[in-house]
């Protein structure tokens, strides 16, 4: 933009001032009250809406997640229940097999040492093949006559087990099923008992003891939380050892007395594993919160589970599958937070849209007011057009004067540059005179010698002197050519080769460089620069000359010229090892 145009804009801006009477604001009481109401009540309403929708989303997500967990849990519960039932049922036939062994019947009818030893070996082999824990035979009084562990120090041989419930059931002809801790070995196990008959009467009881810890190991490998509880609610199998032999419901005094009398769990203390919270969702499905000191959670936190139970066939036991709810509730909380944030985002977008609508309405009203103001301004502009025209003429005259002043200043700058060159030549005059005096003295001597050699007829020597004179003349011509190029007025838009400019500056300062013994280190990337060659040489002469002044008293002066392209510009750095020049 020219000076004339800037002045015209300033003049026009001065003219275009709106009349304050064109704008009238609404009364403060009407404008402030709605805004105050919005500021007071809108944030709490938005917060309540976020919390409400987030909580609803949490409940919906939790309900959906529990439903999915129930479906998955039902399939797993059925699968593992069948596995437990299969593990138990595969041993049910073994006690009845002993009826087929004649030596067992003979031992029960007519006990004797030889028969006892024979039956012991038979039971030992059968136990090894069936991979059970122990197999033994009792008479009708409950005394063990033969056992598969007859070789062990804690053998059942001769033990009186008539107090065991499985014996009491089997001796009456009922199937004996019992889980307890052995009073002899102290090992827990599942006992299957069968009454052995001979001619329609029961003559003894065959018992097989099975250990079911393999089921617990499978659950642990599968990272499954499950347990099996008996008819009294006591956990007999569990993936978490801390839960084993704990009661899932309070035990009555009658039950405790009966268990103590039967020694089912020997003298093991039966603590209660009572959940802190229990909520029944449907038949066989409930949510439980276990205390931290019993939970498998190693960080001692309360853990919530979805508990699904199923009775096991042919027993009074129940298999319970526990599914942790922490991840589900955490995901539900994330869903709730996401909905709350989305609600806040939508609310803020609506508020922003409403504010934008108000801004547009305000702008439309302002545009109408501005249109009225513009009409008034156009009238005033027409009145001042003549004044502007006169002002523009004066501005044109001022612009012409400024341009003339700029031309004068530019010429003065060129003269100053040229004067600087001549001043530099003056400073170098001594060294240049010394540089020229040497060839001139040599010319005088060689020319005189050449005349005498010609008179003597020594043409070869005279020819050599003439060639030397020719070289000296070329040298003097190069010196004077450098001076002429240095003193010539430069072109601001010229091109300069950096390496040539450095060589020219070194040639102009040749005498000073030789006298000082300066070592010049060149470490720059040669480039063609947008600058006048003469001006670049003058700059280098000044910089190198200043460096020589700073190193005049050094025994070994050194100068480093480093340069490279940085961000599209060439950066040349001149550095010396001098101590500087006093100001």
C-alpha positions as CSV (number, residue, x, y, z in Angstrom):
1,X,0.0,0.0,0.0
2,X,1.4,3.4,-1.0
3,X,1.7,6.4,1.3
4,X,-1.1,8.0,-0.7
5,X,-3.4,5.1,-0.1
6,X,-2.6,4.9,3.7
7,X,-3.3,8.5,4.1
8,X,-6.6,8.1,2.2
9,X,-7.6,5.2,4.6
10,X,-6.8,7.3,7.6
11,X,-8.8,10.2,6.3
12,X,-11.8,7.9,5.5
13,X,-11.6,6.3,9.0
14,X,-11.7,9.7,10.5
15,X,-14.9,10.5,8.6
16,X,-16.7,7.1,9.3
17,X,-17.9,7.6,12.9
18,X,-21.3,6.4,13.9
19,X,-23.8,8.5,15.7
20,X,-24.2,7.1,19.2
21,X,-27.9,7.8,19.2
22,X,-28.3,5.1,16.5
23,X,-27.8,2.3,19.1
24,X,-30.0,1.9,22.2
25,X,-29.4,-1.0,24.7
26,X,-32.1,-2.8,26.6
27,X,-32.8,-1.8,30.2
28,X,-30.2,-3.5,32.5
29,X,-32.8,-5.1,34.7
30,X,-34.4,-7.0,31.7
31,X,-31.0,-8.2,30.4
32,X,-29.3,-9.2,33.6
33,X,-32.1,-11.3,35.3
34,X,-32.3,-14.1,32.7
35,X,-28.5,-14.4,32.6
36,X,-28.3,-14.5,36.4
37,X,-31.0,-17.2,36.5
38,X,-29.1,-19.3,33.9
39,X,-25.8,-18.9,35.8
40,X,-27.4,-20.0,39.1
41,X,-29.6,-22.9,38.1
42,X,-28.1,-24.3,34.8
43,X,-24.9,-25.8,36.1
44,X,-26.7,-27.8,38.9
45,X,-29.3,-29.0,36.5
46,X,-26.6,-30.2,34.0
47,X,-24.8,-31.9,36.9
48,X,-27.9,-33.7,38.1
49,X,-28.7,-34.7,34.5
50,X,-25.2,-36.1,34.0
51,X,-25.4,-38.1,37.3
52,X,-28.9,-39.4,36.7
53,X,-28.2,-40.6,33.1
54,X,-24.8,-42.0,34.1
55,X,-26.3,-44.0,37.0
56,X,-29.1,-45.3,34.7
57,X,-26.4,-46.3,32.2
58,X,-24.5,-48.0,35.0
59,X,-27.5,-50.0,36.1
60,X,-28.4,-51.0,32.5
61,X,-24.8,-52.1,31.8
62,X,-24.5,-54.0,35.1
63,X,-27.8,-55.8,34.5
64,X,-26.8,-56.7,30.9
65,X,-23.4,-57.9,32.1
66,X,-24.8,-60.0,34.9
67,X,-27.3,-61.6,32.4
68,X,-24.4,-62.4,30.1
69,X,-22.3,-63.8,33.0
70,X,-25.3,-65.9,34.1
71,X,-25.7,-67.5,30.7
72,X,-21.9,-68.2,30.5
73,X,-21.9,-69.4,34.1
74,X,-24.8,-71.8,33.5
75,X,-22.9,-73.5,30.7
76,X,-19.7,-73.7,32.8
77,X,-21.7,-74.9,35.9
78,X,-23.3,-77.7,33.9
79,X,-20.0,-78.7,32.4
80,X,-18.1,-78.9,35.7
81,X,-21.1,-80.5,37.5
82,X,-21.0,-83.3,35.1
83,X,-17.3,-83.6,35.6
84,X,-17.7,-83.9,39.3
85,X,-20.5,-86.4,39.0
86,X,-18.4,-88.5,36.5
87,X,-15.5,-88.4,38.9
88,X,-17.7,-89.7,41.7
89,X,-19.7,-92.2,39.8
90,X,-16.8,-94.0,38.2
91,X,-16.0,-95.6,41.6
92,X,-19.5,-96.6,42.7
93,X,-19.3,-100.1,41.2
94,X,-16.0,-101.1,43.0
95,X,-17.5,-102.0,46.5
96,X,-20.0,-104.3,45.0
97,X,-17.3,-106.1,43.0
98,X,-15.9,-107.5,46.2
99,X,-19.1,-109.7,46.5
100,X,-17.7,-111.7,43.5
101,X,-14.5,-112.5,45.3
102,X,-14.8,-115.8,47.2
103,X,-11.9,-115.1,49.5
104,X,-13.6,-112.0,50.8
105,X,-16.8,-114.0,51.6
106,X,-14.7,-116.7,53.3
107,X,-12.9,-114.1,55.4
108,X,-16.1,-112.5,56.6
109,X,-17.6,-115.9,57.4
110,X,-14.5,-117.6,58.9
111,X,-11.8,-115.0,59.7
112,X,-8.2,-116.3,59.7
113,X,-4.6,-115.0,59.3
114,X,-4.1,-116.7,55.9
115,X,-7.3,-115.5,54.4
116,X,-6.7,-112.1,55.8
117,X,-3.3,-111.9,54.1
118,X,-4.8,-113.2,50.8
119,X,-7.6,-110.6,50.9
120,X,-5.1,-107.8,51.8
121,X,-3.0,-108.5,48.7
122,X,-6.1,-108.7,46.6
123,X,-7.4,-105.4,47.9
124,X,-3.9,-103.9,47.4
125,X,-3.8,-104.9,43.7
126,X,-7.4,-103.7,43.1
127,X,-6.6,-100.4,44.8
128,X,-3.6,-99.9,42.6
129,X,-5.4,-100.7,39.4
130,X,-8.4,-98.5,40.2
131,X,-6.2,-95.6,41.5
132,X,-8.3,-95.1,44.6
133,X,-6.9,-94.0,47.9
134,X,-7.8,-97.2,49.9
135,X,-10.1,-100.2,49.8
136,X,-11.0,-102.2,53.0
137,X,-13.5,-104.7,54.3
138,X,-15.3,-104.6,57.7
139,X,-17.4,-107.1,59.5
140,X,-20.9,-106.4,60.7
141,X,-19.5,-104.9,64.0
142,X,-17.5,-102.3,62.1
143,X,-14.0,-103.8,62.6
144,X,-11.7,-103.7,59.6
145,X,-10.7,-107.2,58.7
146,X,-8.6,-106.5,55.5
147,X,-7.3,-103.3,53.8
148,X,-5.3,-102.3,50.8
149,X,-2.9,-100.2,53.0
150,X,-2.0,-103.1,55.3
151,X,1.7,-102.3,54.6
152,X,1.5,-98.7,55.8
153,X,2.2,-97.6,59.4
154,X,-1.2,-95.9,59.6
155,X,-3.0,-99.0,58.2
156,X,-6.8,-99.4,58.9
157,X,-6.2,-103.0,59.9
158,X,-8.1,-103.8,63.1
159,X,-9.7,-100.3,63.4
160,X,-13.2,-100.0,64.7
161,X,-15.1,-97.7,62.3
162,X,-18.6,-98.6,63.4
163,X,-19.3,-94.9,64.3
164,X,-18.9,-93.9,60.7
165,X,-22.2,-93.0,59.0
166,X,-21.3,-94.8,55.8
167,X,-20.9,-98.1,57.7
168,X,-24.2,-97.6,59.5
169,X,-26.0,-97.1,56.2
170,X,-24.3,-99.9,54.4
171,X,-24.8,-102.5,57.2
172,X,-28.5,-101.8,56.9
173,X,-28.4,-102.4,53.1
174,X,-28.3,-98.8,52.1
175,X,-25.7,-97.2,49.8
176,X,-23.2,-95.5,52.0
177,X,-22.0,-92.1,50.8
178,X,-19.8,-90.0,53.0
179,X,-17.2,-87.2,52.9
180,X,-15.0,-86.7,55.9
181,X,-11.5,-86.7,57.4
182,X,-10.0,-90.0,58.3
183,X,-9.4,-90.6,62.0
184,X,-6.4,-92.8,61.3
185,X,-4.6,-91.0,58.5
186,X,-6.0,-87.5,59.0
187,X,-6.6,-87.3,55.2
188,X,-9.9,-86.1,53.8
189,X,-11.7,-88.3,51.3
190,X,-15.0,-89.5,49.8
191,X,-16.1,-92.9,51.1
192,X,-18.4,-95.3,49.1
193,X,-19.7,-98.2,51.2
194,X,-21.7,-101.3,50.1
195,X,-23.2,-104.1,52.2
196,X,-21.8,-107.6,51.2
197,X,-24.5,-110.3,51.2
198,X,-24.3,-114.0,51.4
199,X,-27.4,-116.1,51.1
200,X,-29.6,-113.1,51.5
201,X,-28.0,-111.7,54.6
202,X,-25.3,-109.0,55.1
203,X,-22.1,-110.4,56.3
204,X,-19.9,-107.3,56.0
205,X,-19.3,-104.0,54.4
206,X,-16.8,-103.1,51.6
207,X,-15.6,-99.5,51.5
208,X,-13.5,-97.5,48.9
209,X,-11.9,-94.2,49.8
210,X,-11.4,-91.7,47.0
211,X,-9.6,-88.4,47.0
212,X,-11.2,-85.7,45.0
213,X,-8.3,-83.1,45.1
214,X,-7.8,-83.7,41.4
215,X,-11.0,-81.7,40.8
216,X,-9.5,-78.8,42.8
217,X,-6.3,-78.8,40.8
218,X,-8.3,-78.7,37.6
219,X,-10.2,-75.7,38.8
220,X,-7.1,-73.9,39.8
221,X,-5.4,-74.6,36.5
222,X,-8.5,-73.2,34.7
223,X,-8.5,-70.2,37.1
224,X,-12.0,-71.1,38.1
225,X,-13.5,-70.2,41.4
226,X,-15.8,-72.9,42.6
227,X,-16.6,-75.1,45.6
228,X,-18.7,-78.1,46.6
229,X,-20.7,-78.0,49.8
230,X,-22.3,-80.9,51.6
231,X,-25.8,-81.2,53.0
232,X,-24.7,-79.2,56.1
233,X,-23.4,-76.3,53.9
234,X,-19.8,-77.2,54.7
235,X,-17.3,-76.7,51.8
236,X,-15.6,-80.0,51.1
237,X,-13.9,-79.1,47.8
238,X,-12.7,-75.6,46.8
239,X,-10.4,-74.0,44.3
240,X,-9.4,-71.7,47.1
241,X,-7.8,-73.7,50.0
242,X,-8.8,-70.9,52.4
243,X,-12.5,-71.7,51.9
244,X,-12.2,-75.5,52.5
245,X,-14.1,-76.8,55.6
246,X,-15.8,-73.5,56.1
247,X,-19.6,-73.3,56.3
248,X,-21.5,-71.2,53.8
249,X,-24.4,-70.8,56.3
250,X,-24.6,-70.7,60.1
251,X,-24.4,-74.1,61.7
252,X,-27.0,-74.9,64.4
253,X,-26.0,-76.3,67.7
254,X,-27.7,-79.6,66.8
255,X,-25.7,-79.9,63.6
256,X,-22.4,-79.1,65.3
257,X,-23.1,-81.7,68.0
258,X,-24.0,-84.4,65.4
259,X,-20.8,-83.6,63.4
260,X,-18.7,-83.8,66.5
261,X,-20.2,-87.1,67.5
262,X,-19.7,-88.7,64.1
263,X,-16.1,-87.3,63.8
264,X,-16.9,-86.6,60.1
265,X,-14.4,-83.8,60.1
266,X,-12.4,-85.2,63.0
267,X,-11.4,-82.3,65.2
268,X,-11.0,-79.8,62.4
269,X,-12.5,-76.4,63.5
270,X,-15.5,-75.5,61.4
271,X,-15.6,-71.8,60.9
272,X,-18.3,-70.0,59.0
273,X,-17.8,-68.4,55.6
274,X,-20.8,-66.1,55.9
275,X,-21.0,-63.4,53.2
276,X,-21.1,-59.8,54.3
277,X,-23.9,-59.2,51.7
278,X,-26.2,-61.6,50.0
279,X,-28.8,-60.8,47.3
280,X,-30.8,-63.6,45.7
281,X,-31.4,-63.0,41.9
282,X,-33.2,-66.2,41.1
283,X,-33.3,-69.8,42.1
284,X,-29.7,-71.0,42.4
285,X,-28.3,-67.5,41.5
286,X,-27.3,-64.8,44.0
287,X,-24.6,-62.2,44.5
288,X,-22.2,-62.6,47.4
289,X,-19.6,-60.3,49.0
290,X,-17.1,-62.2,51.0
291,X,-14.9,-60.8,53.8
292,X,-11.4,-59.9,53.0
293,X,-9.7,-62.3,55.3
294,X,-11.3,-65.3,53.6
295,X,-11.3,-64.0,50.0
296,X,-8.9,-65.2,47.5
297,X,-8.1,-61.6,46.8
298,X,-4.5,-61.2,48.1
299,X,-4.8,-57.4,48.5
300,X,-7.4,-57.9,51.3
301,X,-10.3,-56.3,49.6
302,X,-13.9,-57.2,49.7
303,X,-14.8,-59.1,46.6
304,X,-18.2,-59.4,45.0
305,X,-19.2,-62.6,43.2
306,X,-22.1,-63.9,41.1
307,X,-22.8,-67.3,42.8
308,X,-24.6,-70.0,40.7
309,X,-25.4,-73.3,42.4
310,X,-26.6,-76.7,41.2
311,X,-27.2,-80.0,43.1
312,X,-25.0,-83.0,42.2
313,X,-26.9,-86.2,41.3
314,X,-26.8,-89.2,43.7
315,X,-25.4,-86.9,46.5
316,X,-26.7,-84.2,48.8
317,X,-24.0,-81.9,47.6
318,X,-24.1,-78.6,45.7
319,X,-21.6,-77.3,43.2
320,X,-21.3,-73.5,43.4
321,X,-19.6,-71.4,40.7
322,X,-18.3,-68.0,41.7
323,X,-17.8,-65.3,39.0
324,X,-16.1,-62.1,40.2
325,X,-18.1,-59.0,39.5
326,X,-15.4,-56.4,39.9
327,X,-14.5,-56.2,36.2
328,X,-18.1,-56.1,35.2
329,X,-18.9,-53.3,37.6
330,X,-15.8,-51.4,36.5
331,X,-16.9,-51.7,32.9
332,X,-20.4,-50.6,33.9
333,X,-18.9,-47.6,35.7
334,X,-17.0,-46.8,32.6
335,X,-20.2,-47.0,30.6
336,X,-21.9,-44.7,33.0
337,X,-19.1,-42.2,32.9
338,X,-19.1,-42.3,29.1
339,X,-22.9,-41.6,29.0
340,X,-22.4,-38.8,31.6
341,X,-19.7,-37.3,29.5
342,X,-21.7,-37.7,26.3
343,X,-24.7,-36.0,28.1
344,X,-22.4,-33.1,29.2
345,X,-21.0,-32.8,25.7
346,X,-24.5,-32.7,24.1
347,X,-25.7,-30.2,26.7
348,X,-22.7,-28.0,26.1
349,X,-23.2,-28.2,22.3
350,X,-26.8,-27.2,22.8
351,X,-25.8,-24.3,25.0
352,X,-23.1,-23.3,22.4
353,X,-25.7,-23.5,19.6
354,X,-28.1,-21.3,21.6
355,X,-25.4,-18.8,22.3
356,X,-24.4,-18.9,18.7
357,X,-28.0,-18.2,17.7
358,X,-28.1,-15.3,20.1
359,X,-24.8,-13.9,18.6
360,X,-26.2,-14.2,15.1
361,X,-29.4,-12.4,16.2
362,X,-27.3,-9.7,17.7
363,X,-25.2,-9.4,14.6
364,X,-28.3,-9.1,12.4
365,X,-29.6,-6.3,14.6
366,X,-26.2,-4.6,14.5
367,X,-26.1,-5.0,10.8
368,X,-29.4,-3.2,10.4
369,X,-28.1,-0.4,12.7
370,X,-24.9,-0.2,10.7
371,X,-26.8,0.1,7.5
372,X,-28.6,3.1,8.9
373,X,-25.4,4.5,10.0
374,X,-23.8,3.9,6.6
375,X,-26.5,5.8,4.9
376,X,-25.8,8.8,7.2
377,X,-22.1,8.4,6.6
378,X,-22.4,8.3,2.9
379,X,-24.0,11.7,3.1
380,X,-21.2,13.1,5.2
381,X,-18.6,11.5,2.9
382,X,-20.1,13.2,-0.1
383,X,-19.8,16.5,1.7
384,X,-16.1,16.0,2.4
385,X,-15.1,14.6,-1.0
386,X,-13.7,18.0,-2.1
387,X,-11.7,18.2,1.1
388,X,-10.3,14.7,0.5
389,X,-9.3,15.6,-3.1
390,X,-7.3,18.6,-1.9
391,X,-5.7,16.5,0.9
392,X,-4.8,13.8,-1.7
393,X,-3.0,16.4,-3.9
394,X,-1.0,17.6,-0.9
395,X,-0.2,13.9,-0.1
396,X,1.0,13.4,-3.7
397,X,3.4,16.3,-3.4
398,X,4.7,15.0,-0.1
399,X,5.2,11.6,-1.7
400,X,7.3,13.1,-4.5
401,X,9.4,15.0,-2.0
402,X,10.0,11.8,0.0
403,X,11.0,9.9,-3.1
404,X,13.5,12.6,-4.0
405,X,14.8,12.4,-0.5
406,X,15.1,8.6,-0.7
407,X,17.1,9.0,-4.0
408,X,19.4,11.5,-2.4
409,X,19.9,9.3,0.6
410,X,20.7,6.3,-1.6
411,X,23.3,8.3,-3.6
412,X,24.8,9.5,-0.3
413,X,25.0,5.9,0.9
414,X,26.8,4.8,-2.4
415,X,29.3,7.7,-1.9
416,X,29.9,6.6,1.6
417,X,30.5,3.0,0.5
418,X,32.9,4.3,-2.2
419,X,34.6,6.5,0.3
420,X,35.0,3.5,2.6
421,X,36.7,1.6,-0.2
422,X,39.1,4.5,-0.9
423,X,39.8,4.7,2.8
424,X,40.6,1.0,2.8
425,X,42.9,1.5,-0.2
426,X,44.6,4.3,1.7
427,X,45.1,2.1,4.7
428,X,46.6,-0.6,2.4
429,X,48.7,1.9,0.4
430,X,51.9,1.2,2.4
431,X,51.6,-2.5,1.8
432,X,50.6,-2.0,-1.8
433,X,53.6,0.3,-2.4
434,X,55.8,-2.2,-0.8
435,X,54.2,-4.9,-3.0
436,X,54.9,-2.8,-6.1
437,X,58.4,-1.6,-5.1
438,X,59.8,-5.0,-5.0
439,X,58.9,-5.8,-8.7
440,X,60.0,-2.3,-9.8
441,X,63.4,-2.7,-8.1
442,X,63.7,-6.1,-9.7
443,X,62.8,-4.7,-13.1
444,X,65.5,-2.0,-12.8
445,X,68.1,-4.5,-11.9
446,X,67.1,-7.1,-14.5
447,X,66.8,-4.5,-17.3
448,X,70.3,-3.2,-16.6
449,X,71.7,-6.7,-16.5
450,X,69.8,-7.6,-19.7
451,X,71.5,-4.7,-21.6
452,X,74.9,-5.8,-20.5
453,X,74.2,-9.5,-21.4
454,X,73.1,-8.4,-24.9
455,X,76.2,-6.4,-25.3
456,X,78.3,-9.4,-24.4
457,X,76.2,-11.7,-26.6
458,X,74.8,-13.8,-23.8
459,X,71.4,-14.3,-25.4
460,X,70.3,-17.2,-23.2
461,X,70.8,-15.3,-20.0
462,X,69.2,-12.1,-21.5
463,X,66.2,-14.3,-22.6
464,X,65.8,-15.6,-19.1
465,X,65.9,-12.1,-17.6
466,X,63.3,-10.9,-20.1
467,X,60.9,-13.8,-19.1
468,X,61.4,-12.9,-15.5
469,X,60.7,-9.3,-16.3
470,X,57.5,-10.4,-18.1
471,X,56.4,-12.4,-15.0
472,X,57.0,-9.4,-12.8
473,X,54.9,-7.2,-15.1
474,X,52.1,-9.8,-14.9
475,X,52.3,-9.7,-11.1
476,X,52.1,-5.9,-11.0
477,X,49.2,-6.1,-13.4
478,X,47.3,-8.4,-11.1
479,X,47.9,-6.1,-8.2
480,X,46.6,-3.1,-10.0
481,X,43.7,-5.0,-11.4
482,X,42.6,-6.0,-7.9
483,X,42.9,-2.4,-6.8
484,X,40.8,-1.2,-9.8
485,X,38.1,-3.9,-9.1
486,X,38.1,-3.0,-5.4
487,X,37.7,0.7,-6.0
488,X,35.0,0.2,-8.7
489,X,31.4,1.0,-7.8
490,X,29.5,-2.2,-7.1
491,X,26.1,-3.4,-8.2
492,X,23.6,-4.2,-5.4
493,X,22.1,-7.1,-7.3
494,X,25.4,-8.7,-8.4
495,X,26.5,-12.3,-7.8
496,X,29.7,-13.2,-5.9
497,X,31.7,-16.4,-5.5
498,X,32.8,-16.7,-1.9
499,X,36.1,-18.5,-2.6
500,X,37.1,-15.9,-5.2
501,X,36.3,-13.1,-2.7
502,X,38.4,-14.7,0.0
503,X,41.3,-15.1,-2.5
504,X,41.0,-11.5,-3.6
505,X,41.0,-10.2,0.0
506,X,44.0,-12.3,0.8
507,X,45.9,-10.9,-2.2
508,X,45.1,-7.3,-1.2
509,X,46.4,-8.1,2.3
510,X,49.2,-10.2,1.1
511,X,52.1,-8.1,2.6
512,X,50.4,-8.0,6.0
513,X,49.7,-11.7,5.9
514,X,53.3,-12.5,5.1
515,X,54.7,-10.2,7.7
516,X,52.5,-11.5,10.5
517,X,52.9,-15.2,9.5
518,X,49.1,-15.7,9.7
519,X,47.8,-19.2,9.2
520,X,44.4,-19.2,7.6
521,X,42.1,-22.2,8.1
522,X,39.4,-22.4,5.5
523,X,36.4,-24.6,6.5
524,X,33.5,-23.3,4.6
525,X,31.2,-24.5,1.8
526,X,31.8,-22.5,-1.3
527,X,28.7,-20.9,-2.7
528,X,27.4,-18.2,-5.1
529,X,26.0,-15.4,-3.0
530,X,23.5,-12.6,-4.0
531,X,25.9,-9.7,-3.2
532,X,28.2,-7.5,-5.1
533,X,31.7,-9.1,-5.5
534,X,33.5,-5.8,-4.6
535,X,31.4,-5.2,-1.5
536,X,32.0,-8.8,-0.3
537,X,35.7,-8.3,-0.8
538,X,35.6,-5.0,1.1
539,X,33.8,-6.8,4.0
540,X,36.4,-9.6,4.1
541,X,39.3,-7.1,3.9
542,X,37.9,-5.2,6.9
543,X,37.3,-8.4,8.9
544,X,40.7,-9.9,8.2
545,X,42.4,-6.6,8.8
546,X,40.6,-6.3,12.2
547,X,41.7,-9.8,13.1
548,X,45.4,-8.9,12.2
549,X,45.1,-5.9,14.5
550,X,43.9,-8.0,17.3
551,X,46.7,-10.6,16.8
552,X,49.6,-8.1,16.2
553,X,51.7,-9.3,19.2
554,X,51.0,-13.1,18.9
555,X,53.9,-15.3,17.9
556,X,51.6,-17.6,15.9
557,X,48.4,-15.8,14.8
558,X,45.7,-18.0,13.4
559,X,42.4,-17.2,11.5
560,X,39.4,-19.5,11.0
561,X,36.9,-19.0,8.2
562,X,33.8,-21.2,8.7
563,X,30.5,-21.0,6.8
564,X,27.4,-23.0,5.9
565,X,23.8,-22.6,4.7
566,X,21.4,-22.1,7.6
567,X,17.6,-21.7,6.9
568,X,18.2,-20.5,3.3
569,X,20.9,-18.0,4.3
570,X,24.6,-18.3,4.2
571,X,26.4,-17.7,7.5
572,X,30.1,-16.9,7.4
573,X,32.0,-16.7,10.6
574,X,35.5,-15.1,11.0
575,X,37.3,-16.2,14.2
576,X,40.9,-15.5,15.4
577,X,43.0,-16.4,18.5
578,X,43.8,-12.8,19.4
579,X,42.9,-11.1,22.7
580,X,40.7,-8.4,21.0
581,X,41.1,-4.7,20.2
582,X,40.8,-2.1,23.0
583,X,37.7,0.1,22.6
